[in-house]
Each structure stands twice: as structure tokens, then as C-alpha cells.
């Protein structure tokens, strides 16, 4: 049985934690100088949660896991105009 689609949910909000753990491991492996600050990361995720393109932790525009994309300081929202 497939889990229901969760609009405006991040991976960490979903029941099955397998993808969330993988993304958390990816984020932990990002060198500190390349990471967004904790405040910036949470601000970005907050903006993603408000976006209609967030579906089950993924951006429907580019297919990324938003938590991974938001963690890197050099990344930006793929929408036009960018939300962050």
C-alpha cells in the first residue's frame, strides 16, 4: 500500500523515516563551510512548507528533496522568482 501524498510536508514529517534518514546523513556529510546556517536552513524550510510545489518532501519543479537542497548555502529555490 502506497502512503498518501502529503502536500506541504517535509520528509521529517512523514511516517516512513527511511528517506528522511538518508537525507539527514547527506546533510551531516556536507562540509560545514558549505552549509547554510541553522537559522537560514529553517527559514528556507518554512518557505518551502508554504509552497504549493512541495509534495511529500520533494519539490515538484526540480525533483529535489527540499531538506537536502536547503541545507547547502550555495543552493536556491528553483522557482521563478526564487522564494529563497
N, C-alpha and C positions, 0 to 999 in steps of 0.2 A: 504494500500500500504506500503510495506516494504521500509525503507530508503536504499539507495545504500551502499554497503560495502565500507568502507573508509580505504584503506591501508595506514599505517603510520600516522593515525590521532589519537589524544588523545580524550578522552571523551569531554574535554572542547572545542574542535574544532568542534564538531558535532552540528547540529541544535537543536535536541531534548535535552533539558537540564535536563531531569528527572534523568537519571543515573548520570550525572555529579554532580547534587546537592547532591545526595545520597553519592557519593564518597567524595565530599567536606565535608559533615557532618561527615563522618567516619574519615577523616583526621583531622578535627578540634577536634575530641574526643580523638585522640592519645595523651597520656601524653607527655609533652614537652621533657622529658629526653629520650623518646623512638623515637622521630622524627629525621629524617635526617635534617641537616641544609638547609636553603633555597637554598644556592648555590649548595649543593650536590644534592638536590631534582631536581633542574632544569638541572643539568648536567646529571643525570640519565635519565630524560625525553628526553633530547636531544639525548642521545644514543639510547633510545627506538624508537624515531622517525626515526632513520636511519636503524632500524632493519626490515628485511622483514617479521618477525613473528608478528609484530604489525598489528592488524586488528580491526578497529572500536573501538579503545581504549583498546582492550584486547590482551594479549599475547597468541598466538596460541599454544605455548608449554605447558603452565600450566593452561590457562583459567582465569588468574587473570586480574583485572583492573590494568594496569600498574601504573596509578597515585596513587592508594592505596598502591601498593607494594613498589613503590619508596619512599613513604613518611616515611616508618619505617627504622630507621638506621640499624637495625639488618638484614634486608632483602637483597637479592642479586638477580641478573638476573638468571633465571633458565636455560639459555643456557649453553652449554659446548663448549668452555670455556665461563665463565660468562663475560658479557660486562661491568658490574659494580658490 
